[in-house]
Amino acid sequence: MLFQTRIGLVQAFLRANKYDGVLLSRADNFAMATGGKRNWVWTAGDLGANSLFITKTGEAYYVGNTIEQGRAMDEELAGLNCGIRKFLWFEDSAAAIVKKEFTGKIVSDDGSIGENVHGKLATLRALLTPEELEKYRRLGKLAVEAMMATLESIVAGMTEADIAAKLVAEGFKRRCQVPVFLVAADDRIAKYRHPIPTQRTLLGDGVQERSVRNYVMVVGCFVYEGLVVSITRFKQTGEMPLFVPDAYNRICGVDALMQEASKPGTTLGGVFAVCQRAYKDLGFPENEWHNHHQGGATGYAGRTVKGAPGETFPILDGTWEKRVKDVADIKTQFGMAFAWNPSAVGVKSEDTFILLPDGTQEIVTLTPELPGVELSAVLRRETSVVKSSIAT
């Protein structure tokens, strides 16, 4: 039923925009349209190894070469009533096949045929059925297990690269891809918002590997069936800089205010306005948000849409439920997922939470094994948001 609902969403998108069909080649959109199926082989790029073509009347077709056809039809698309449009790997392309065999106003998510609608598809990547929200709960637990196992293994003297290797291994033990693994030790936390772990060069003539002395930041994105959970945690292994504990608590306060503001009927821009005020009110430089994106809606992408000043992307646009019912005669409800990640010099806060159709929020990356931040003291009022403190 999930596949039919996702195809119904794409149908509704096509009809609303007066398109006759869409060719989906990116791994995130392939997963979005199929409820989490895989079309990737090379994981270091956006495009998959085969595509899915969907018409405005709801037909779906595997489009790809014969190398991928067997596995894709046996292990990804089996039982989903997908047609096949195939070619030999040296003869053609997915776009060329679609151009030959289908007519009308056809678009794609990579610009290979017609308009590139990847940006417009962000709405569909963000909308999640009750089944997908349950998947998020389970994925959150797996991500937390992997993160906690990594934190427990960290000791002073451990290299950033070894910490990253542990995070990726613990994720894969739980069958998660880990496409983002950022690790920063000590002063690198304050210097870089996207700290790729240092590693020695093959010829030994470049940047040297860094080892943890006093504290470390570990960032991971975990992907399972196309859905993405993001989480950041810190561990103390020595004597931390004096400013860090207070700054960390305050940045968690910014995160809490953003989560509270993520309500149905509002926009990402509305939440971002709360974020901007929160930085100033909680003692950070007024323009601190200039130094890094603040996260946003997630789902079938690390961030389906990032929060930004004036961003009009709606939080839980209820019209899609009616559209799917009208075009596919499927009745469902939709929720969303979010991963906000405010940061400042030396500190960051990031969790993933789901927003249910009734407006209820659930943090899926809770780490109760760690001490909690006293957010009531930071915000000077009570809040239902929970944030973990720095591991020791």
Buried (B, 14 or more C-beta within 10 A) or exposed (E): EBBBBBBBBBBBBBBBBEBBBBBBBBBBBBBBBBBBBBBBEEEEEBBBBBBBBBBBEBBBBBBBBEBBBEBBBEEBBEEBEBEEBBBEEEEBBBBBBBBEEBEEBBBBBBEBBBBBBBEBBBBBBBBBBBEBBEBBEBBBBBBBBBBBBBBEBBEBEBBBBBBBBBBBBBBEEBEBBBBBBBBBBBEBBBEEBEBBBBBEEEEEEEEEBBBBBBBBBBBBBBBBBBBBBBBBBBBBBEEBBEEBBEBBBBBBBBBBBBBBBBBBEBBBBBBBBBBBEBBEBBEBEEEBBEEBBBBBBBBBBBBBBBBBEEBEBBBBBEEBBEBBBEBBEBEBBBBBBBBBBBBBBBBBBBBBBBBBBEEEBBBBBBBEEBEEBEBEEBBEEEBEBBBBBBBE
